Amino acid sequence: MMAAAGLAGHLAVLTLLVRHRLLRRLPVFAFLIAFYLVRSVLLLIAGFPRDWPRSYWLLIYLDPGLQILVMLALGLAAWRFARARYLLAVPVMLLIGSVVAWYVGSSRYSPQNLALKLSVFVSALWLMVAAGLVLLLRRADPGVKSLSLGIALGFAAYSLANIATEIVHMQFVLHPQPALFAGLSFFRAFVYLGCLAGWSVLFYKDRSCFTTILT
């Protein structure tokens, strides 16, 4: 049911991007949403992870890379409002994200644990990117500001829920709590569905047809 809701949410966001002529202005974000849409369809196919394990893990590992591309696109859109010294924050952000990912989850290598650490790494980056964009875009054009911050803050909200969920999982790894884990998984999923709903409202209300960002 959650997968079906995610499929509908991704389809709604992508449809609004097309209808409101934002596809060319948000190409990287639109590509990520299209990727999520395809992945949602595949995950609804019974037995997909079992019958196509390589394709399944490819979809899992592509996600962090595509999210980083969206961050880079947002950064380029905000560059005109930044100063060169802000570039010094990039290695600091990467270091902090790496430290957070290192300490969250098991240190034992496995495809699942690697995917978890990549997810936590990207989530930590989103929190810092969103905070940075809030500072950089204070004097930006309202159209650029609303779209850029709307996308970044949506990912940041999900990222916070993702990191909190994984930290709780780590605390109870020796004494699993199935009900707690299931509740946290639903919580994380509901937060992401909320992000999709927020993005849908943002794009529906957007009227900056001549604003060019994320290109």
QUIQUIJO-V730670 format. One record per residue. N is the residue number from 0. RES is the residue in three letters. PSI is psi in whole degrees, 0 to 359 (999 if undefined). NEAR is the number of other C-alpha atoms within 10 Angstrom. D_FIRST is the distance of its C-alpha to the first C-alpha in Angstrom with 2 decimals. Layout:
N;RES;PSI;NEAR;D_FIRST
N;RES;PSI;NEAR;D_FIRST
This chain:
0;MET;317;7;0.00
1;MET;322;12;3.80
2;ALA;320;14;5.38
3;ALA;321;13;5.07
4;ALA;319;14;6.24
5;GLY;319;20;8.62
6;LEU;314;20;9.79
7;ALA;321;16;10.67
8;GLY;315;23;12.31
9;HIS;321;26;14.30
10;LEU;320;19;15.37
11;ALA;315;17;16.55
12;VAL;315;23;18.50
13;LEU;321;22;20.06
14;THR;318;17;21.04
15;LEU;323;21;22.74
16;LEU;321;24;24.53
17;VAL;312;13;25.95
18;ARG;329;11;26.88
19;HIS;17;15;28.54
20;ARG;38;16;30.48
21;LEU;359;22;29.12
22;LEU;317;17;28.21
23;ARG;335;14;31.73
24;ARG;342;17;31.96
25;LEU;54;20;28.78
26;PRO;319;17;28.78
27;VAL;315;21;27.64
28;PHE;318;22;24.73
29;ALA;321;21;23.78
30;PHE;320;15;24.01
31;LEU;316;20;21.73
32;ILE;321;21;19.02
33;ALA;320;16;19.64
34;PHE;315;17;19.35
35;TYR;323;19;15.94
36;LEU;312;20;14.90
37;VAL;317;15;16.38
38;ARG;321;17;14.91
39;SER;319;19;11.30
40;VAL;314;14;12.37
41;LEU;322;16;14.13
42;LEU;342;15;11.55
43;LEU;347;13;9.44
44;ILE;123;9;12.81
45;ALA;131;9;13.34
46;GLY;6;11;16.13
47;PHE;310;13;16.49
48;PRO;325;14;17.38
49;ARG;318;9;19.67
50;ASP;335;10;21.34
51;TRP;64;10;21.72
52;PRO;322;12;22.28
53;ARG;317;11;24.58
54;SER;322;13;22.34
55;TYR;311;16;19.46
56;TRP;331;14;21.85
57;LEU;318;10;23.35
58;LEU;322;16;20.13
59;ILE;316;18;19.83
60;TYR;339;17;23.51
61;LEU;330;13;23.68
62;ASP;306;18;21.40
63;PRO;321;18;24.12
64;GLY;319;15;26.83
65;LEU;324;17;25.25
66;GLN;322;20;24.62
67;ILE;324;14;28.30
68;LEU;322;14;29.32
69;VAL;319;22;27.69
70;MET;316;23;29.66
71;LEU;320;15;32.80
72;ALA;319;20;32.33
73;LEU;321;26;31.97
74;GLY;320;18;35.02
75;LEU;322;15;37.03
76;ALA;328;20;36.23
77;ALA;356;20;37.54
78;TRP;325;16;40.51
79;ARG;339;11;42.94
80;PHE;2;14;42.57
81;ALA;174;17;43.00
82;ARG;160;9;46.07
83;ALA;329;7;46.82
84;ARG;340;7;46.82
85;TYR;342;11;43.08
86;LEU;335;11;42.79
87;LEU;339;9;43.97
88;ALA;339;12;40.69
89;VAL;306;13;38.76
90;PRO;328;10;40.08
91;VAL;317;11;39.68
92;MET;318;17;36.00
93;LEU;321;16;35.54
94;LEU;313;14;37.46
95;ILE;316;16;35.50
96;GLY;320;22;32.16
97;SER;319;18;33.56
98;VAL;315;13;34.83
99;VAL;315;18;31.55
100;ALA;325;22;29.71
101;TRP;320;15;32.55
102;TYR;347;13;32.36
103;VAL;125;21;28.60
104;GLY;173;19;27.42
105;SER;151;15;29.64
106;SER;355;11;32.63
107;ARG;137;8;32.20
108;TYR;133;8;31.34
109;SER;155;10;28.23
110;PRO;322;11;25.74
111;GLN;317;10;23.05
112;ASN;323;15;25.55
113;LEU;318;17;26.77
114;ALA;320;17;23.33
115;LEU;314;20;22.94
116;LYS;323;22;26.41
117;LEU;320;20;25.91
118;SER;317;23;22.83
119;VAL;321;28;24.93
120;PHE;312;24;27.90
121;VAL;323;25;26.17
122;SER;318;26;24.68
123;ALA;321;24;28.25
124;LEU;319;25;29.57
125;TRP;320;26;27.21
126;LEU;319;20;28.49
127;MET;322;20;32.04
128;VAL;316;23;31.55
129;ALA;316;23;30.11
130;ALA;319;15;33.07
131;GLY;320;17;35.47
132;LEU;326;22;34.28
133;VAL;320;16;34.71
134;LEU;317;12;38.32
135;LEU;328;19;39.03
136;LEU;18;21;37.71
137;ARG;325;11;39.53
138;ARG;16;10;41.98
139;ALA;163;13;39.79
140;ASP;139;11;39.37
141;PRO;324;13;36.75
142;GLY;313;16;34.75
143;VAL;316;19;34.68
144;LYS;313;19;34.08
145;SER;316;17;31.14
146;LEU;313;21;29.18
147;SER;312;24;30.08
148;LEU;325;19;29.50
149;GLY;316;18;26.26
150;ILE;311;20;24.80
151;ALA;317;23;26.43
152;LEU;329;22;25.57
153;GLY;312;20;21.87
154;PHE;324;23;21.96
155;ALA;320;24;24.25
156;ALA;315;19;21.96
157;TYR;322;23;19.16
158;SER;319;24;21.97
159;LEU;316;17;23.32
160;ALA;322;21;20.09
161;ASN;313;23;19.85
162;ILE;317;22;23.48
163;ALA;319;16;23.38
164;THR;315;18;20.51
165;GLU;327;19;22.44
166;ILE;318;16;25.67
167;VAL;318;14;24.36
168;HIS;316;19;23.12
169;MET;322;16;26.62
170;GLN;331;12;28.35
171;PHE;17;12;26.78
172;VAL;327;12;26.87
173;LEU;341;8;29.81
174;HIS;76;9;28.36
175;PRO;141;12;24.60
176;GLN;91;12;22.69
177;PRO;317;9;19.37
178;ALA;318;9;18.30
179;LEU;315;14;19.43
180;PHE;318;16;17.77
181;ALA;319;11;14.32
182;GLY;319;13;15.03
183;LEU;322;19;16.25
184;SER;318;16;13.33
185;PHE;322;13;11.08
186;PHE;312;16;14.14
187;ARG;318;21;14.47
188;ALA;319;19;10.99
189;PHE;323;17;11.68
190;VAL;317;20;15.11
191;TYR;320;21;14.13
192;LEU;325;20;12.03
193;GLY;322;16;15.26
194;CYS;317;21;17.29
195;LEU;319;23;15.71
196;ALA;318;16;16.44
197;GLY;317;17;19.89
198;TRP;322;23;20.68
199;SER;316;21;19.84
200;VAL;318;13;22.28
201;LEU;313;17;24.76
202;PHE;329;23;24.96
203;TYR;321;15;25.06
204;LYS;347;11;28.01
205;ASP;136;16;29.77
206;ARG;13;13;33.09
207;SER;67;17;34.75
208;CYS;340;11;35.03
209;PHE;9;10;38.01
210;THR;126;13;36.74
211;THR;115;14;36.36
212;ILE;164;20;34.43
213;LEU;40;21;32.68
214;THR;999;12;34.84
